[in-house]
Amino acid sequence: MTDAHDTAADSSLRTTGGAPPDDGGSSAAQAPIPLLEPREGIPPVVADEAALAEVVAAFAAGRGPVAVDAERASGYRYGQRAYLVQLRREGAGTALIDPVACPDLSSLGEALSGVEWVLHAATQDLPCLREIGMVPTRLFDTELAGRLAGFPRVGLGAMVESVLGYLLEKGHSAVDWSTRPLPEPWLRYAALDVELLVDLRDALEKELDRQGKLDWAWQEFDAIASAPPPEPRKDPWRRTSGMHKIRRRRQMAVVRELWQTRDRIARRRDVSPGKVLSDAAIVEAALAMPSGPQALAALNGFGQRVGRRQLEQWQAAVDRAKALSEDRLPQPGQPVTGPPPPRAWADKDPAAAARLAAARAGVTALAERLNMPAENLITPDTVRRVCWEPPAPATAESVAAALTAHGARAWQVEQVTPVLVAALSTGTAPGA
């Protein structure tokens, strides 16, 4: 049993009845204990300023890290806004907050400034939390901690089960969280998501420390907390599923017009774009270039449930693309800011291809020795960039500087530099 499991066994965790297990906890050898109810029951949903003020005061007076989670309505609503925020902190209990009724949670964010926030897969929730005024200054990501510690399954349910020995019910993860009022089973599920998050954090901290990786984890967590919001994606229509089937620029213009029309409708109706028109239908129309609504109606995705008015609106988008002059058609690909696709390296630069192959093999072997995914050891994009334009000469100092310039953390630089120095010598003539 690892120290992480020892930590779980040493904790006064509750059984489904609310009392500590007879042996003081659970271990990996025991069957997981179903976690059915939050220890203080399901809290009322905070949906007005007075209730929010009470929560702010309680959590400001709480102790230790605060567990934070957010539920979105992906696949149902436009965008990625939060529809429920869950928090738990020692001394404050659990809070469920409705950010639709309370859209500004900056007072709560300020009350928790300087407090360590515990999130699972932090990069998924931080954008929607930022929108409502909640931005951590310090965080612990239990999913990333699990990756660095070498756990094969890092979903919250899997981690709680393997580390703490409790079984979380995950059946409501993909429901429409914009539903009002939220059903009680959903609220129970939401409260349980933060029930053991701090316990999991404590166990993972001990396990990372045992493996000598705790400082690495803190560097990763600090990088997430200090990262600026991502830049808006350029030409998001190019990410339409099935885009690889599109070969001609005029067809690309049809995809662009349909995508942009769909996006405007979805934004106005506040529904997921896929519920307005599927990606498959957009690509189908671009390939067929229909001459009118009747021809469009014969295509997959534009059939019986699409009314005449909707068909005319989609056909108008197709016609706009058809009418564009050649100079206004989209170019086949986006401007490349980095190295070309690796599949082209062998033709463009065989020496670079050899360096990349050696680097990938070396990084993979090192990641296996460190018991973590290779992409967490160093991003594949960083490896490609250094191999495509290596520093000259490729010394430990110059490679370390290149890695740092590409955003690698100090621990990554220390671990990966020797591997890349060796790989960059591949294909180099003696004495070069």
Number of C-alpha atoms within 10 A of each C-alpha: 8 12 17 24 22 19 22 25 21 14 17 14 20 19 19 15 11 14 12 15 16 8 10 15 23 29 23 18 9 10 12 17 18 14 21 17 17 22 19 10 11 19 15 12 18 21 16 13 13 10 14 21 13 12 21 22 14 18 22 19 15 17 13 13 22 25 26 24 26 23 21 23 22 18 16 19 21 20 17 18 22 25 22 22 23 22 26 27 24 16 13 18 18 27 24 23 25 21 20 15 12 15 15 15 21 17 15 20 21 16 17 22 16 13 18 16 26 25 27 25 18 21 13 14 20 19 17 21 22 17 16 19 16 21 22 21 16 19 25 29 22 28 21 20 26 26 19 24 25 18 19 13 13 19 15 21 15 17 23 22 21 22 26 27 25 28 18 22 15 13 10 14 14 13 15 17 22 19 10 10 8 15 10 10 12 15 20 18 22 24 25 24 25 27 24 21 27 23 20 24 22 18 24 28 23 19 23 21 17 14 15 12 18 19 12 18 23 17 14 23 20 15 16 19 18 12 10 8 9 7 6 7 8 8 10 11 18 17 11 16 13 14 17 10 12 16 11 14 17 24 23 23 23 27 28 24 22 27 24 15 18 23 21 12 17 20 14 10 13 14 19 21 23 17 13 15 21 18 20 16 19 27 25 21 24 25 18 12 19 18 12 15 18 14 15 23 21 12 15 15 18 23 12 10 9 14 11 13 10 13 19 17 15 24 24 17 21 27 17 13 24 17 12 12 9 10 7 12 19 17 13 12 8 10 7 8 6 12 15 13 9 14 9 12 17 12 10 12 11 13 19 24 22 20 26 24 16 21 25 20 14 19 23 17 14 18 21 13 9 17 17 19 19 18 15 14 24 21 14 14 13 19 21 23 17 21 24 21 13 20 17 10 13 17 17 17 12 16 23 23 15 21 23 15 11 14 14 21 18 14 16 20 21 14 17 22 20 15 19 29 22 16 23 27 19 18 14 13 7 6 4 7
